[in-house]
Amino acid sequence: MDCAQRAHGTVAADRKSRHGSLLAAVRKISARRIRSRLGSGRLCIVLLVAAACWLVHAASPGFQVRADENAVPRAAPKERAFLGALPQSVVDMREQILAAVHAGDVAELRDAIEWNEMPPDFGAANNDPITYWKKTSADGEGREVLAVIANLLALPPARLAIGKDPENTSVYVWPYLAELPADRLTSAEEVDLYRLMSPAAAKAQKSAKKWSWWRLAIGADGTWHTFRRYD
């Protein structure tokens, strides 16, 4: 009987020991979780405090001034060539001029000339432009002049604000190069220059620092203002 009691006591003690160990392990794990949660909580508190400080700083006048300065767009570079849509009246006159080019007949420029209330400025050709252009063209038929017109109108124009009439305040000038400093062209602009004239003529023009070639201008209302060579 004594042996049985001692065995039972040993088992009970063993169970109590294991129960104590398990309870200690559970308490240890719980303590770790609590510390972990407290650490996360501290992190959240730190982040909230930092966010509040940033909001206070952002509301300050100095911060707003710097933000506003960064938001102001920089001034756009000066327009060197007009790449937008032309007014329909300008498109119509341009097409009328090009009709003579496509026909290969300089005499057909009369149709475009007669669209104007006043004849365009043709310089030395003012008295009889068709006869003059035929006479001065190397081919004797005015086709050299038509080729000049085709090359001018193939490039973008310059857009000039001239006059006070809101419906006719702009004049479109071909080529746009005629309105730029001849000695300060970009590489791409120099390529366009060589499309119009020989390298020797381009060099002379850059040395003179002024436009000394053909120039064609059409007003926003479709008026053909000029087509002449400038020396």
C-alpha positions as CSV (number, residue, x, y, z in Angstrom):
1,M,0.0,0.0,0.0
2,D,2.8,2.3,0.8
3,C,4.4,1.5,-2.6
4,A,1.2,2.4,-4.4
5,Q,0.9,5.7,-2.5
6,R,4.4,6.6,-3.3
7,A,3.9,5.8,-7.0
8,H,0.8,7.9,-7.1
9,G,2.6,10.8,-5.4
10,T,5.4,10.6,-7.9
11,V,3.0,10.7,-10.8
12,A,1.2,13.7,-9.3
13,A,4.4,15.5,-8.7
14,D,5.5,14.8,-12.3
15,R,2.2,16.2,-13.6
16,K,2.5,19.3,-11.4
17,S,6.1,19.9,-12.7
18,R,5.1,19.6,-16.3
19,H,2.1,21.8,-15.7
20,G,4.3,24.4,-14.1
21,S,6.8,24.3,-17.0
22,L,3.9,24.6,-19.6
23,L,2.5,27.6,-17.7
24,A,5.9,29.3,-17.6
25,A,6.3,28.8,-21.3
26,V,2.8,30.2,-22.0
27,R,3.6,33.2,-19.8
28,K,6.9,33.7,-21.6
29,I,5.2,33.7,-25.0
30,S,2.5,36.1,-23.8
31,A,5.2,38.4,-22.5
32,R,6.9,38.4,-25.9
33,R,3.6,39.1,-27.7
34,I,2.9,42.0,-25.3
35,R,6.3,43.5,-25.9
36,S,5.9,43.1,-29.6
37,R,2.5,44.8,-29.6
38,L,3.9,47.6,-27.4
39,G,6.8,48.0,-29.9
40,S,4.3,48.3,-32.8
41,G,2.2,50.7,-30.8
42,R,5.3,52.9,-30.2
43,L,6.1,52.8,-33.9
44,C,2.6,53.9,-34.8
45,I,2.8,56.7,-32.2
46,V,6.1,57.9,-33.7
47,L,4.7,57.9,-37.2
48,L,1.6,59.8,-36.1
49,V,3.7,62.4,-34.4
50,A,6.0,62.8,-37.5
51,A,2.9,63.2,-39.7
52,A,1.5,65.9,-37.5
53,C,4.8,67.8,-37.5
54,W,4.9,67.6,-41.3
55,L,1.3,69.0,-41.6
56,V,2.2,71.9,-39.3
57,H,5.3,72.6,-41.4
58,A,3.3,72.4,-44.7
59,A,0.8,74.9,-43.4
60,S,3.6,77.4,-42.7
61,P,3.9,80.4,-45.1
62,G,7.5,79.6,-46.0
63,F,6.6,76.1,-47.1
64,Q,3.7,77.4,-49.2
65,V,5.9,80.0,-50.9
66,R,8.4,77.4,-51.9
67,A,5.7,75.1,-53.2
68,D,4.1,78.0,-55.2
69,E,7.5,78.9,-56.7
70,N,8.0,75.3,-57.9
71,A,4.4,75.2,-59.4
72,V,4.9,78.4,-61.5
73,P,5.6,77.3,-65.1
74,R,8.7,78.6,-66.7
75,A,8.3,81.1,-69.6
76,A,7.8,79.3,-72.9
77,P,10.6,79.8,-75.5
78,K,10.0,82.4,-78.2
79,E,8.2,80.9,-81.2
80,R,10.7,80.5,-84.0
81,A,8.4,78.7,-86.4
82,F,4.6,78.4,-86.4
83,L,3.6,74.8,-86.3
84,G,-0.1,75.2,-85.5
85,A,-3.2,75.1,-87.7
86,L,-3.4,77.9,-90.3
87,P,-6.6,80.0,-90.6
88,Q,-8.8,78.6,-93.3
89,S,-8.5,81.8,-95.4
90,V,-4.7,81.3,-95.3
91,V,-5.0,77.7,-96.3
92,D,-7.3,78.6,-99.3
93,M,-4.8,81.2,-100.6
94,R,-1.8,78.9,-100.1
95,E,-3.6,76.2,-102.0
96,Q,-4.5,78.6,-104.8
97,I,-0.8,79.6,-105.2
98,L,0.3,75.9,-105.1
99,A,-2.2,75.1,-107.9
100,A,0.0,77.0,-110.3
101,V,3.0,75.0,-108.9
102,H,1.3,71.7,-109.5
103,A,0.2,72.8,-113.0
104,G,3.8,73.9,-113.8
105,D,2.4,77.1,-115.3
106,V,3.4,80.4,-113.8
107,A,0.5,82.1,-115.6
108,E,-1.9,80.4,-113.3
109,L,-0.7,82.5,-110.5
110,R,-3.0,85.2,-111.9
111,D,-5.9,83.4,-110.3
112,A,-4.3,83.8,-106.8
113,I,-3.3,87.4,-107.6
114,E,-6.9,88.3,-108.6
115,W,-8.3,87.0,-105.3
116,N,-6.8,90.2,-103.7
117,E,-8.5,93.6,-103.7
118,M,-5.0,95.1,-104.1
119,P,-2.1,93.4,-106.0
120,P,0.6,91.8,-103.8
121,D,4.0,93.4,-103.5
122,F,6.2,91.7,-106.1
123,G,9.1,94.1,-105.9
124,A,10.7,94.5,-109.3
125,A,7.9,92.4,-110.9
126,N,5.0,94.7,-109.9
127,N,4.2,96.0,-113.3
128,D,3.8,92.6,-115.0
129,P,4.8,89.8,-112.7
130,I,4.1,86.9,-115.0
131,T,6.2,88.3,-117.8
132,Y,9.0,89.3,-115.4
133,W,9.1,85.8,-113.8
134,K,9.4,84.1,-117.1
135,K,12.1,86.5,-118.2
136,T,14.2,86.1,-115.0
137,S,13.8,82.3,-114.7
138,A,16.7,80.2,-116.0
139,D,14.2,78.0,-118.0
140,G,12.5,81.1,-119.6
141,E,9.0,79.8,-118.6
142,G,8.9,80.8,-114.9
143,R,9.2,77.3,-113.6
144,E,12.3,78.3,-111.6
145,V,10.1,80.8,-109.7
146,L,7.4,78.1,-109.2
147,A,10.1,75.9,-107.7
148,V,11.1,78.7,-105.3
149,I,7.4,79.0,-104.2
150,A,7.1,75.3,-103.7
151,N,10.2,75.2,-101.5
152,L,9.1,78.2,-99.4
153,L,5.6,76.8,-98.8
154,A,7.0,73.4,-97.9
155,L,8.5,74.9,-94.7
156,P,6.6,76.2,-91.7
157,P,5.8,79.9,-91.7
158,A,6.6,82.5,-89.1
159,R,3.6,84.2,-87.5
160,L,3.8,87.9,-87.0
161,A,1.3,90.0,-85.0
162,I,0.7,93.1,-87.2
163,G,-2.2,95.6,-86.9
164,K,-5.1,96.1,-84.5
165,D,-7.8,94.3,-86.4
166,P,-8.7,91.2,-84.2
167,E,-9.7,89.2,-87.2
168,N,-6.5,90.0,-89.2
169,T,-3.9,90.6,-86.5
170,S,-1.5,87.9,-87.8
171,V,0.6,87.7,-91.0
172,Y,2.1,84.3,-91.9
173,V,5.6,84.6,-93.5
174,W,7.3,81.8,-95.5
175,P,9.9,80.7,-94.8
176,Y,10.0,81.2,-91.0
177,L,13.8,81.6,-91.5
178,A,13.2,85.0,-93.0
179,E,12.3,86.3,-89.5
180,L,15.2,84.8,-87.6
181,P,18.8,86.1,-87.2
182,A,20.6,84.5,-90.1
183,D,23.8,84.0,-88.1
184,R,22.1,82.3,-85.1
185,L,20.2,79.4,-86.6
186,T,20.1,75.9,-85.0
187,S,21.4,72.9,-86.8
188,A,17.9,71.9,-87.9
189,E,17.2,75.4,-89.1
190,E,20.4,75.4,-91.1
191,V,19.2,72.2,-92.8
192,D,16.0,74.0,-93.8
193,L,18.2,76.9,-95.1
194,Y,20.1,74.5,-97.4
195,R,16.8,73.3,-98.8
196,L,16.2,76.8,-100.1
197,M,19.6,77.9,-101.4
198,S,23.2,76.8,-102.2
199,P,25.8,76.5,-99.4
200,A,27.5,79.6,-100.9
201,A,24.3,81.7,-100.8
202,A,23.6,80.4,-97.2
203,K,27.2,81.4,-96.1
204,A,26.8,84.9,-97.6
205,Q,23.5,85.3,-95.9
206,K,24.9,84.3,-92.5
207,S,27.8,86.7,-92.9
208,A,25.4,89.5,-93.8
209,K,23.2,88.6,-90.8
210,K,20.0,89.3,-92.7
211,W,17.6,87.6,-94.9
212,S,18.4,88.1,-98.6
213,W,16.2,85.6,-100.3
214,W,12.6,85.1,-101.4
215,R,9.8,85.8,-98.9
216,L,6.1,85.2,-99.2
217,A,3.5,86.5,-96.8
218,I,-0.3,85.9,-96.4
219,G,-2.5,87.7,-94.0
220,A,-4.9,85.9,-91.6
221,D,-7.8,87.0,-93.8
222,G,-6.3,85.3,-96.8
223,T,-4.7,88.4,-98.4
224,W,-1.6,87.6,-100.4
225,H,0.7,90.5,-99.2
226,T,4.0,89.8,-100.9
227,F,6.3,87.5,-102.9
228,R,9.6,89.0,-103.7
229,R,13.3,88.5,-103.3
230,Y,15.2,90.7,-100.9
231,D,18.8,91.8,-101.7
